[in-house]
Amino acid sequence: MSWLVPPVSARTAPRKPIPSAHDVEKSRQLARDRAADVGRTKAELAQADGELEDLNAAAEAAVERYNGERIKLERSQQAYLDTQQRLTEATRRVGQAQDELASFAARVYQDNTGYDRVSSAISGQGGPQGFMDRAGMVEVLAEQRSTMVRRVEAAKTVADVFRRQAQSALQEQTAATKNAEAAKGQAQTAVAEQQASIRRIADRKRTLEKRLGQAQARADRLARERQRALDARTDRKVRAGLKQADAGVDTANVVKRGATVAQAALDWLGTPYSWGGGTFGGPSLGVDQGAGTLGFDCSGLTMYAWGKAGVRLDHWTGTQWTSGPHVPLDRLRPGDLVFFATDTSNPDTIHHVGVYIGGGRMVEAPYTGSRVRISSIHRTGLIGATRPAG
């Protein structure tokens, strides 16, 4: 039984289905939707950047306010320390004055009065008059020391008032500094949160851009696959038609020559466009902007294709237009040259030519950056067709 089953290598691989126009449009719509998502994310990121700028300004203001309050706090602390030192000095001076007054009183009592003021006045140095003199001096000195004590006490009172005021100011400034520090912390936290939000948005934007790139790549791939499949299908149909025409009896030589031209053009599908490129032997390096590209321009491709049929054309649409009889568009045959002009009433404005392959389609080398392809002849600028003679 095994000889009835062909080997795996001999089996025909299933042909990959052609992506439908709906598939291509669906993939392109997905790419557009993802592009819109990227656009919205960019707008969101721009808004977030603006908000971050405002928050940074607010944070800088809060930091500067904190810096100012901190300087005020340092000054308040110094003022409090200064008044505290003044109070300590005043208290020391009060104590010193009090000690001096007590010591003075003790000496006066011991030196001038003894234990009995009457006997001291009678028997003391200088008698009663000396006693009176000494008593008067004692009272003067005692009054001076009492005045000094009162002044020191007053200075102490003033210093204490200043100390309380400085302490109150220090407490208020400490509170203000804490509030400023809290505001600074809140502002800096807001900036950090906004920066984190921007990073999240930027990450999301990168993810969306990656998905957009994937969607665009898929859309482009499906479009290319569809176009290649359609071109291949058209190519097969054209070649089949050319073979049938070649086998017929209707002007056999003309049909065969046209088939040769069409097949020669189809052989180079996918070849890069090169300005000035193309010879009778095939693709070549062009000139100027085509100097580095091996390929064909439009008249170079048609010159090559007709060269394969034994007809030598110039590498110029001007003389290719006049290389044979003009053919009505409803009587075109494969191999005929179709021309396009900027002014369809003036052949001098012809700028493009392609090889007709049947079914309203042609092979052309369209423009810089593109490749030889199959496309419709029915587009703006179609001026007419020529069947080269030779």
C-alpha positions in Angstrom: 0.0 0.0 0.0 2.9 2.4 0.7 3.7 2.8 -3.0 0.2 4.3 -3.6 1.0 7.2 -1.2 3.4 9.8 -2.7 6.4 10.7 -0.5 6.2 13.9 1.6 8.7 15.7 -0.7 6.4 15.0 -3.7 3.3 16.4 -2.1 2.2 19.8 -3.0 2.4 22.2 0.0 -0.9 24.0 0.6 -0.8 27.5 -0.8 -1.0 30.2 1.8 -4.3 32.1 1.5 -4.2 35.6 0.1 -4.9 38.2 2.7 -8.3 39.8 1.8 -8.9 43.5 1.3 -10.9 43.3 4.6 -7.9 41.8 6.4 -5.6 44.5 5.1 -8.1 47.3 6.1 -8.7 45.7 9.5 -5.0 45.6 10.2 -4.7 49.2 9.0 -7.6 50.3 11.2 -5.9 48.6 14.2 -2.7 50.6 13.4 -4.8 53.8 13.2 -6.4 53.0 16.6 -3.1 52.4 18.2 -1.7 55.5 16.6 -4.6 57.4 18.2 -3.7 55.8 21.6 -0.1 56.9 21.2 -1.4 60.4 20.3 -3.6 60.6 23.4 -0.7 59.4 25.6 1.6 62.0 24.1 -1.0 64.7 25.0 -1.3 63.2 28.5 2.5 63.2 28.9 2.7 66.8 27.7 0.1 67.8 30.2 1.9 65.9 33.0 5.1 67.7 32.1 3.4 71.0 32.4 2.0 70.1 35.8 5.4 68.9 36.9 6.8 72.3 35.9 4.2 74.0 38.1 4.9 71.6 41.0 8.6 72.2 40.7 8.0 75.9 40.9 5.8 75.4 44.0 8.4 73.1 45.5 11.2 75.7 44.9 9.0 78.3 46.6 8.4 76.0 49.5 12.0 75.2 49.9 13.0 78.9 49.8 10.3 79.7 52.4 11.7 76.9 54.6 15.2 78.3 54.1 14.0 81.8 55.2 12.1 80.5 58.2 15.2 78.4 59.2 17.4 81.5 59.1 14.8 83.4 61.2 14.8 80.4 63.6 18.6 80.6 64.0 18.3 84.3 64.7 15.5 83.7 67.2 17.6 81.0 68.9 20.5 83.4 69.1 18.3 86.2 70.5 17.0 83.8 73.1 20.5 82.8 74.1 21.6 86.5 74.3 18.6 87.4 76.6 19.2 84.3 78.6 22.9 85.3 79.1 21.7 88.9 80.1 19.3 87.4 82.6 22.0 85.2 84.0 24.4 88.1 84.3 21.7 90.3 86.0 20.9 87.6 88.4 24.6 87.2 89.2 25.0 90.9 89.8 21.9 91.0 92.1 23.4 88.2 94.1 26.8 89.8 94.2 25.2 93.2 95.3 23.2 91.4 98.0 26.2 89.6 99.3 28.2 92.8 99.4 25.4 94.6 101.2 25.2 91.9 103.8 28.9 91.8 104.3 29.0 95.6 104.6 26.2 95.6 107.2 28.1 92.9 109.2 31.3 94.9 109.2 29.5 98.1 110.2 27.8 96.4 113.0 31.0 94.8 114.3 33.3 97.8 113.8 31.1 100.6 114.9 28.4 99.5 117.2 29.7 96.4 119.0 27.1 94.9 121.1 25.8 98.1 122.7 25.1 101.2 120.5 25.1 103.5 123.5 28.5 102.5 124.9 29.9 102.6 121.3 28.8 106.2 121.0 30.3 107.2 124.3 33.5 105.1 124.4 34.1 104.6 120.7 36.7 106.3 118.5 36.1 110.1 118.4 33.4 110.0 121.0 29.8 110.8 120.1 30.8 113.0 117.2 32.9 110.2 115.6 30.0 107.8 116.1 27.6 110.2 114.3 30.1 110.7 111.5 30.5 107.0 111.0 26.8 106.4 111.3 26.1 109.0 108.5 28.7 107.5 106.3 27.3 104.0 106.9 23.8 105.3 105.9 25.2 106.9 102.7 27.0 103.7 101.7 24.1 101.6 102.6 21.8 103.7 100.4 24.2 103.5 97.5 24.3 99.8 97.8 20.5 99.6 98.1 20.2 101.7 94.9 22.6 99.5 93.1 20.6 96.4 94.2 17.3 98.1 93.0 18.9 98.9 89.6 20.2 95.4 89.2 16.8 94.0 90.2 15.2 96.3 87.6 17.8 95.1 85.0 16.9 91.6 86.0 13.2 92.2 85.6 13.8 93.8 82.1 16.0 90.9 81.1 13.4 88.5 82.3 10.8 90.3 80.2 13.1 90.1 77.2 13.7 86.5 77.9 10.0 85.7 77.9 9.5 87.6 74.7 12.5 85.9 73.1 11.2 82.5 74.3 7.8 83.3 72.8 9.3 84.4 69.6 11.5 81.3 69.5 8.4 79.1 70.0 6.5 80.9 67.3 9.4 80.7 64.9 9.9 77.1 65.7 6.3 76.4 64.8 6.6 78.5 61.6 9.7 76.6 60.7 8.0 73.2 61.3 5.1 74.4 59.1 7.4 75.5 56.4 9.3 72.2 56.6 6.0 70.3 56.3 5.0 72.4 53.3 8.4 71.8 51.7 8.0 68.1 52.3 4.5 68.0 50.8 5.7 70.0 47.8 8.7 67.7 47.3 6.4 64.6 47.7 4.1 66.1 45.1 7.0 66.5 42.7 8.2 63.0 43.3 4.7 61.6 42.8 4.3 63.6 39.5 7.7 62.4 38.3 6.6 58.8 39.1 3.4 59.4 37.2 5.3 60.8 34.2 7.6 57.7 34.2 4.5 55.5 34.2 2.9 57.5 31.3 6.2 57.4 29.4 6.4 53.6 30.0 2.9 53.3 28.8 3.7 55.4 25.7 6.7 53.2 24.9 4.5 50.2 25.2 1.8 51.7 23.0 4.4 52.8 20.4 5.8 49.3 20.4 2.3 47.9 19.8 1.7 50.6 17.1 5.0 49.5 15.4 3.8 45.9 15.5 0.4 46.8 14.1 1.9 48.9 11.3 4.4 46.2 10.5 1.6 43.6 10.3 -0.6 45.9 8.2 2.4 46.6 5.8 3.2 42.9 5.7 -0.4 41.9 4.9 -0.6 44.6 2.2 2.7 43.4 0.7 1.6 39.8 0.8 -1.7 40.7 -0.8 -0.1 42.8 -3.5 2.5 40.1 -4.2 -0.2 37.4 -4.4 -2.3 39.6 -6.7 0.7 40.4 -8.9 1.5 36.7 -9.0 -2.1 35.8 -9.9 -2.1 38.4 -12.6 1.3 37.2 -13.8 0.0 33.7 -14.0 -3.1 34.8 -15.9 -1.2 37.0 -18.2 1.4 34.3 -19.0 -1.4 31.8 -19.5 -3.1 34.2 -21.8 0.1 34.9 -23.6 0.7 31.2 -24.1 -2.8 30.8 -25.5 -2.4 33.7 -27.7 0.9 32.4 -28.9 -0.7 29.1 -29.8 -3.5 30.8 -31.8 -3.6 32.0 -35.4 -4.6 35.6 -34.9 -1.7 37.6 -36.3 0.7 35.1 -34.9 3.9 37.1 -35.3 2.5 40.3 -33.6 1.0 38.3 -30.7 4.2 36.3 -30.2 6.3 39.4 -30.2 4.0 41.2 -27.7 4.0 38.0 -25.5 7.8 38.1 -25.5 7.8 41.8 -24.5 5.3 41.2 -21.7 7.1 38.2 -20.3 10.5 40.1 -20.4 9.0 42.9 -18.3 7.3 40.5 -15.9 10.6 38.7 -15.3 11.9 41.8 -13.4 9.0 42.4 -11.0 10.4 43.7 -7.7 13.5 45.2 -9.3 14.4 48.6 -7.7 13.7 51.8 -9.6 16.9 53.5 -10.7 16.8 56.9 -12.4 18.5 56.4 -15.8 18.9 52.7 -15.1 18.4 49.9 -17.7 20.1 48.6 -20.8 19.3 46.1 -23.5 21.1 43.6 -21.3 19.0 44.2 -18.1 19.1 46.4 -15.1 22.1 48.8 -14.6 23.3 51.5 -12.3 21.6 54.8 -13.0 22.8 58.3 -12.9 22.5 61.2 -10.4 20.1 60.0 -7.7 20.1 56.5 -9.3 23.9 56.3 -9.4 24.0 53.8 -6.5 21.0 51.7 -7.5 21.0 48.7 -9.8 17.6 48.7 -11.6 15.4 50.3 -14.3 13.6 53.6 -14.9 10.4 53.5 -16.9 11.8 53.9 -20.4 14.8 51.7 -19.5 12.5 48.8 -18.6 10.4 49.2 -21.9 13.6 49.5 -23.9 14.9 46.3 -22.4 11.6 44.4 -22.9 11.2 45.3 -26.5 14.9 44.6 -27.1 14.1 41.0 -26.1 11.7 41.0 -29.1 14.4 42.2 -31.4 13.2 45.9 -31.5 15.8 48.4 -30.4 14.2 51.5 -28.8 15.8 54.6 -27.5 16.1 55.1 -23.7 13.6 58.0 -23.9 9.8 58.2 -23.8 9.9 60.9 -26.5 11.0 58.6 -29.3 9.3 55.5 -27.8 6.0 57.4 -28.3 6.8 57.7 -32.0 8.3 54.2 -32.4 5.2 52.7 -34.1 1.5 53.2 -34.8 -0.7 54.5 -32.0 -3.2 51.9 -30.8 -6.7 52.8 -29.5 -7.0 51.9 -25.8 -9.9 49.5 -26.5 -7.6 47.5 -28.9 -4.6 47.1 -26.7 -2.6 43.9 -26.8 0.2 42.6 -24.5 3.5 44.3 -25.2 2.0 47.6 -26.3 3.5 50.7 -24.6 1.1 52.9 -22.6 2.1 56.5 -22.0 1.3 59.2 -19.4 1.6 63.0 -19.7 1.0 66.0 -17.6 -1.1 67.4 -20.4 -3.0 64.7 -22.3 -3.4 67.0 -25.3 0.3 67.5 -25.7 2.6 64.5 -26.3 5.6 66.8 -25.5 4.6 66.5 -21.8 4.9 62.7 -21.7 6.8 61.6 -18.6 6.1 57.9 -18.0 5.6 54.6 -20.0 4.7 51.1 -19.1 4.3 47.7 -20.8 0.7 46.6 -21.3 0.1 43.0 -20.2 -3.7 42.7 -20.6 -6.8 43.1 -18.4 -6.2 46.9 -18.1 -2.9 46.4 -16.3 0.7 47.1 -17.1 4.2 46.4 -15.8 6.0 49.7 -14.8 9.0 51.1 -13.1 7.1 53.8 -11.3 9.4 56.2 -9.3 12.4 56.5 -7.1 12.1 54.4 -3.9 9.7 51.9 -5.5 10.1 48.7 -7.5 9.0 47.3 -10.8 5.3 46.3 -10.3 2.0 45.5 -11.9 -0.6 48.3 -11.8 -3.7 49.6 -13.6 -3.3 51.8 -16.7 -6.5 53.7 -15.8 -5.2 56.7 -13.9 -4.7 60.4 -14.4 -2.5 61.3 -17.3 -3.1 58.4 -19.7 -2.4 59.9 -23.1 -2.4 56.8 -25.4 -0.5 53.7 -26.5 2.1 52.7 -29.1 2.9 49.4 -30.7 6.6 49.6 -31.7 7.4 48.5 -35.2 10.7 47.0 -36.2 
